Amino acid sequence: MEMLLMAIAMTLMGIVVSGVLFAAATNEDSPAEGAAEALQPASSEFFAEGRPRLASPPVSVEVLLLQIEGHVRMEQAAAESFHASPTVEALHTPTLSPLVH
């Protein structure tokens, strides 16, 4: 019986501590609000500042899907040919897909 009461007391204490910590984390009137505003995320171009922009026209989703499907078909064919006759040379042959760098 004492063990059960101890377990209940520890559970309640854990719930109270979790509630207090949650309330402190979600408090909207906190003084740290101004500090959070000062830390703005970096712009999306931060890492690409020194790189020239490529002037490429937007590509439609259908074209991208066709390219991905062709790439998947080529990879599946390569896997099937390797599965049919597994050799070290067949494992290290370069792919013909234009999507691989």
BADRENVO-81036 format. One record per residue: x, y, z of N, C-alpha, C, O in turn; residue in one letter. Coordinates in Angstrom, 2 decimals, decimal comma. Layout:
N
(atom (X Y Z) (X Y Z) (X Y Z) (X Y Z) "a"),
...
//
This chain:
101
(atom (0,82 -1,19 0,00) (0,00 0,00 0,00) (0,87 1,26 0,00) (0,58 2,24 -0,69) "m"),
(atom (1,95 1,21 0,79) (2,84 2,35 0,85) (3,53 2,58 -0,50) (3,74 3,72 -0,91) "e"),
(atom (3,86 1,49 -1,19) (4,48 1,62 -2,51) (3,53 2,26 -3,50) (3,94 3,08 -4,33) "m"),
(atom (2,26 1,90 -3,42) (1,26 2,48 -4,32) (1,10 3,97 -4,06) (1,04 4,76 -5,01) "l"),
(atom (1,04 4,37 -2,79) (0,92 5,79 -2,47) (2,17 6,56 -2,91) (2,08 7,69 -3,38) "l"),
(atom (3,34 5,93 -2,77) (4,59 6,57 -3,20) (4,56 6,76 -4,72) (4,96 7,82 -5,21) "m"),
(atom (4,11 5,76 -5,46) (4,05 5,86 -6,92) (3,07 6,94 -7,35) (3,34 7,69 -8,28) "a"),
(atom (1,93 7,02 -6,69) (0,94 8,06 -7,01) (1,49 9,44 -6,70) (1,31 10,37 -7,49) "i"),
(atom (2,18 9,59 -5,56) (2,76 10,88 -5,19) (3,83 11,31 -6,20) (3,88 12,48 -6,59) "a"),
(atom (4,68 10,38 -6,62) (5,72 10,70 -7,59) (5,11 11,07 -8,95) (5,60 11,96 -9,64) "m"),
(atom (4,04 10,38 -9,33) (3,37 10,68 -10,59) (2,76 12,07 -10,56) (2,91 12,83 -11,51) "t"),
(atom (2,09 12,40 -9,48) (1,48 13,72 -9,35) (2,55 14,82 -9,35) (2,36 15,87 -9,95) "l"),
(atom (3,66 14,57 -8,66) (4,72 15,55 -8,63) (5,31 15,74 -10,03) (5,62 16,87 -10,41) "m"),
(atom (5,46 14,67 -10,80) (5,95 14,78 -12,16) (5,00 15,55 -13,05) (5,43 16,34 -13,89) "g"),
(atom (3,71 15,34 -12,87) (2,71 16,06 -13,65) (2,75 17,55 -13,32) (2,65 18,39 -14,22) "i"),
(atom (2,88 17,88 -12,03) (2,93 19,29 -11,63) (4,18 19,96 -12,19) (4,10 21,07 -12,71) "v"),
(atom (5,32 19,30 -12,10) (6,56 19,88 -12,64) (6,45 20,05 -14,15) (6,88 21,07 -14,69) "v"),
(atom (5,90 19,07 -14,84) (5,73 19,18 -16,29) (4,80 20,33 -16,64) (5,05 21,07 -17,60) "s"),
(atom (3,72 20,49 -15,88) (2,79 21,59 -16,13) (3,43 22,94 -15,93) (3,20 23,86 -16,71) "g"),
(atom (4,24 23,07 -14,88) (4,91 24,35 -14,61) (5,91 24,66 -15,72) (5,98 25,79 -16,20) "v"),
(atom (6,67 23,66 -16,13) (7,63 23,89 -17,20) (6,94 24,21 -18,52) (7,43 25,05 -19,29) "l"),
(atom (5,82 23,55 -18,80) (5,08 23,84 -20,02) (4,52 25,26 -19,98) (4,56 25,97 -20,98) "f"),
(atom (3,98 25,66 -18,84) (3,44 27,02 -18,72) (4,55 28,05 -18,88) (4,32 29,11 -19,48) "a"),
(atom (5,73 27,77 -18,36) (6,84 28,72 -18,50) (7,31 28,79 -19,95) (7,71 29,86 -20,41) "a"),
(atom (7,27 27,68 -20,65) (7,73 27,67 -22,04) (6,74 28,34 -22,98) (7,14 28,90 -23,99) "a"),
(atom (5,46 28,29 -22,66) (4,45 28,86 -23,55) (3,93 30,21 -23,06) (2,94 30,71 -23,60) "t"),
(atom (4,55 30,78 -22,08) (4,10 32,06 -21,55) (4,36 33,15 -22,59) (5,51 33,36 -22,98) "n"),
(atom (3,32 33,84 -23,05) (3,45 34,84 -24,09) (3,85 36,21 -23,54) (4,26 37,07 -24,31) "e"),
(atom (3,75 36,42 -22,27) (4,10 37,70 -21,67) (5,50 37,67 -21,08) (5,81 38,49 -20,21) "d"),
(atom (6,31 36,79 -21,51) (7,64 36,65 -20,92) (8,54 37,79 -21,39) (8,36 38,29 -22,49) "s"),
(atom (9,52 38,20 -20,57) (10,43 39,27 -20,98) (11,40 38,82 -22,06) (12,03 39,67 -22,70) "p"),
(atom (11,54 37,53 -22,29) (12,45 37,04 -23,33) (11,85 37,18 -24,71) (12,48 36,80 -25,70) "a"),
(atom (10,63 37,71 -24,80) (9,98 37,86 -26,10) (10,75 38,81 -27,00) (10,86 38,56 -28,20) "e"),
(atom (11,27 39,89 -26,45) (12,05 40,84 -27,22) (13,34 40,23 -27,71) (13,80 40,53 -28,82) "g"),
(atom (13,94 39,37 -26,90) (15,18 38,71 -27,30) (14,91 37,73 -28,43) (15,76 37,55 -29,31) "a"),
(atom (13,75 37,09 -28,43) (13,43 36,15 -29,49) (13,22 36,88 -30,81) (13,52 36,34 -31,87) "a"),
(atom (12,71 38,09 -30,76) (12,51 38,86 -31,98) (13,84 39,30 -32,57) (13,95 39,48 -33,79) "e"),
(atom (14,85 39,49 -31,73) (16,15 39,92 -32,22) (16,84 38,81 -33,01) (17,66 39,10 -33,88) "a"),
(atom (16,52 37,56 -32,71) (17,14 36,43 -33,40) (16,27 36,02 -34,57) (15,49 35,07 -34,48) "l"),
(atom (16,40 36,72 -35,67) (15,65 36,40 -36,88) (16,40 35,32 -37,65) (17,63 35,30 -37,64) "q"),
(atom (15,68 34,43 -38,32) (16,38 33,42 -39,12) (17,12 34,07 -40,29) (16,72 35,12 -40,79) "p"),
(atom (18,18 33,42 -40,69) (18,98 33,94 -41,80) (18,16 33,91 -43,08) (17,26 33,09 -43,25) "a"),
(atom (18,49 34,81 -43,98) (17,76 34,84 -45,24) (18,05 33,58 -46,03) (19,06 32,91 -45,80) "s"),
(atom (17,17 33,26 -46,95) (17,34 32,04 -47,73) (18,53 32,12 -48,67) (18,98 31,09 -49,17) "s"),
(atom (19,04 33,30 -48,91) (20,18 33,47 -49,81) (21,49 33,64 -49,05) (22,49 34,03 -49,65) "e"),
(atom (21,51 33,35 -47,78) (22,70 33,56 -46,96) (23,88 32,75 -47,47) (24,99 33,26 -47,58) "f"),
(atom (23,64 31,47 -47,77) (24,73 30,60 -48,18) (25,05 30,73 -49,67) (26,06 30,19 -50,13) "f"),
(atom (24,24 31,43 -50,42) (24,45 31,55 -51,86) (24,81 32,98 -52,26) (24,62 33,36 -53,41) "a"),
(atom (25,34 33,75 -51,32) (25,63 35,15 -51,64) (26,72 35,28 -52,70) (26,63 36,15 -53,56) "e"),
(atom (27,75 34,44 -52,65) (28,86 34,56 -53,58) (28,63 33,84 -54,89) (29,43 34,00 -55,82) "g"),
(atom (27,57 33,07 -55,00) (27,32 32,28 -56,21) (26,46 33,08 -57,19) (25,50 33,73 -56,78) "r"),
(atom (26,78 33,03 -58,46) (25,93 33,72 -59,44) (24,61 32,99 -59,61) (24,55 31,76 -59,52) "p"),
(atom (23,58 33,73 -59,85) (22,26 33,13 -60,07) (22,17 32,61 -61,49) (22,65 33,24 -62,43) "r"),
(atom (21,54 31,47 -61,63) (21,33 30,90 -62,96) (19,98 31,37 -63,48) (18,97 31,30 -62,78) "l"),
(atom (19,97 31,85 -64,69) (18,73 32,31 -65,29) (18,09 31,14 -66,03) (18,25 30,98 -67,24) "a"),
(atom (17,36 30,32 -65,29) (16,71 29,17 -65,91) (15,19 29,36 -65,83) (14,67 29,83 -64,82) "s"),
(atom (14,52 29,01 -66,89) (13,06 29,16 -66,86) (12,45 28,14 -65,90) (13,02 27,07 -65,69) "p"),
(atom (11,31 28,46 -65,34) (10,67 27,50 -64,43) (10,27 26,23 -65,18) (9,80 26,29 -66,32) "p"),
(atom (10,45 25,10 -64,53) (10,15 23,81 -65,14) (8,84 23,31 -64,54) (8,62 23,40 -63,33) "v"),
(atom (7,99 22,77 -65,39) (6,69 22,31 -64,90) (6,86 21,01 -64,12) (7,86 20,31 -64,27) "s"),
(atom (5,90 20,71 -63,31) (5,93 19,52 -62,47) (5,88 18,27 -63,33) (6,51 17,26 -63,00) "v"),
(atom (5,14 18,32 -64,42) (5,02 17,15 -65,29) (6,38 16,77 -65,88) (6,70 15,58 -65,97) "e"),
(atom (7,18 17,76 -66,28) (8,49 17,48 -66,84) (9,39 16,84 -65,79) (10,11 15,89 -66,07) "v"),
(atom (9,34 17,38 -64,57) (10,15 16,80 -63,50) (9,73 15,37 -63,19) (10,58 14,50 -62,97) "l"),
(atom (8,42 15,13 -63,17) (7,95 13,77 -62,91) (8,38 12,80 -64,00) (8,74 11,66 -63,71) "l"),
(atom (8,35 13,24 -65,26) (8,81 12,39 -66,35) (10,29 12,07 -66,22) (10,71 10,94 -66,48) "l"),
(atom (11,09 13,05 -65,84) (12,53 12,81 -65,66) (12,78 11,84 -64,51) (13,63 10,95 -64,62) "q"),
(atom (12,05 11,99 -63,43) (12,22 11,09 -62,28) (11,77 9,68 -62,64) (12,44 8,70 -62,28) "i"),
(atom (10,66 9,56 -63,35) (10,19 8,24 -63,76) (11,19 7,55 -64,67) (11,43 6,36 -64,54) "e"),
(atom (11,78 8,31 -65,62) (12,80 7,73 -66,49) (14,02 7,28 -65,71) (14,59 6,22 -65,99) "g"),
(atom (14,42 8,07 -64,72) (15,56 7,71 -63,89) (15,26 6,43 -63,09) (16,12 5,55 -62,99) "h"),
(atom (14,07 6,34 -62,55) (13,69 5,15 -61,78) (13,66 3,92 -62,67) (14,11 2,85 -62,27) "v"),
(atom (13,14 4,07 -63,88) (13,12 2,93 -64,82) (14,53 2,46 -65,15) (14,80 1,26 -65,19) "r"),
(atom (15,44 3,41 -65,39) (16,82 3,04 -65,70) (17,49 2,35 -64,52) (18,23 1,38 -64,71) "m"),
(atom (17,25 2,83 -63,32) (17,84 2,20 -62,14) (17,25 0,81 -61,90) (17,97 -0,11 -61,51) "e"),
(atom (15,95 0,66 -62,14) (15,35 -0,67 -61,99) (15,90 -1,65 -63,01) (16,15 -2,81 -62,69) "q"),
(atom (16,10 -1,18 -64,24) (16,68 -2,05 -65,27) (18,11 -2,44 -64,90) (18,51 -3,59 -65,11) "a"),
(atom (18,88 -1,51 -64,35) (20,24 -1,82 -63,94) (20,24 -2,82 -62,79) (21,07 -3,73 -62,75) "a"),
(atom (19,31 -2,67 -61,86) (19,22 -3,60 -60,74) (18,81 -4,98 -61,21) (19,32 -5,99 -60,72) "a"),
(atom (17,87 -5,04 -62,16) (17,44 -6,34 -62,68) (18,56 -7,03 -63,45) (18,72 -8,25 -63,35) "e"),
(atom (19,35 -6,27 -64,22) (20,45 -6,89 -64,95) (21,53 -7,37 -63,98) (22,15 -8,40 -64,23) "s"),
(atom (21,77 -6,63 -62,89) (22,73 -7,08 -61,90) (22,23 -8,31 -61,17) (23,00 -9,22 -60,85) "f"),
(atom (20,93 -8,34 -60,92) (20,34 -9,48 -60,23) (20,42 -10,74 -61,10) (20,58 -11,85 -60,59) "h"),
(atom (20,31 -10,56 -62,41) (20,37 -11,70 -63,32) (21,79 -12,29 -63,38) (21,95 -13,51 -63,40) "a"),
(atom (22,81 -11,43 -63,40) (24,20 -11,92 -63,42) (25,06 -11,01 -62,55) (25,65 -10,06 -63,05) "s"),
(atom (25,13 -11,30 -61,26) (25,89 -10,43 -60,35) (27,40 -10,61 -60,53) (27,95 -11,69 -60,29) "p"),
(atom (28,06 -9,54 -60,94) (29,51 -9,52 -61,05) (30,02 -8,20 -60,48) (29,26 -7,24 -60,33) "t"),
(atom (31,29 -8,16 -60,16) (31,87 -6,94 -59,62) (31,87 -5,85 -60,67) (31,63 -4,68 -60,36) "v"),
(atom (32,12 -6,21 -61,92) (32,13 -5,21 -62,99) (30,74 -4,61 -63,20) (30,61 -3,40 -63,42) "e"),
(atom (29,72 -5,44 -63,13) (28,35 -4,94 -63,29) (27,94 -4,05 -62,13) (27,12 -3,15 -62,29) "a"),
(atom (28,52 -4,30 -60,97) (28,18 -3,49 -59,79) (28,75 -2,08 -59,91) (28,15 -1,13 -59,41) "l"),
(atom (29,90 -1,94 -60,55) (30,57 -0,65 -60,61) (30,45 0,05 -61,96) (31,22 0,97 -62,24) "h"),
(atom (29,51 -0,35 -62,79) (29,32 0,36 -64,05) (28,57 1,66 -63,81) (27,65 1,69 -63,00) "t"),
(atom (28,95 2,73 -64,49) (28,27 4,00 -64,28) (26,85 3,96 -64,87) (26,59 3,24 -65,83) "p"),
(atom (25,97 4,73 -64,29) (24,60 4,78 -64,77) (24,50 5,73 -65,97) (25,33 6,62 -66,13) "t"),
(atom (23,51 5,53 -66,79) (23,30 6,37 -67,96) (22,30 7,48 -67,69) (22,01 8,28 -68,59) "l"),
(atom (21,77 7,56 -66,50) (20,76 8,55 -66,17) (21,36 9,94 -66,13) (22,44 10,14 -65,57) "s"),
(atom (20,68 10,93 -66,73) (21,20 12,31 -66,69) (21,02 12,96 -65,32) (21,57 14,04 -65,08) "p"),
(atom (20,27 12,34 -64,42) (20,04 12,94 -63,11) (21,17 12,67 -62,12) (21,21 13,26 -61,04) "l"),
(atom (22,10 11,78 -62,48) (23,22 11,47 -61,60) (24,38 12,39 -61,96) (24,71 12,55 -63,13) "v"),
(atom (24,99 12,98 -60,97) (26,10 13,91 -61,21) (27,38 13,16 -61,45) (28,42 13,78 -61,67) "h"),
//
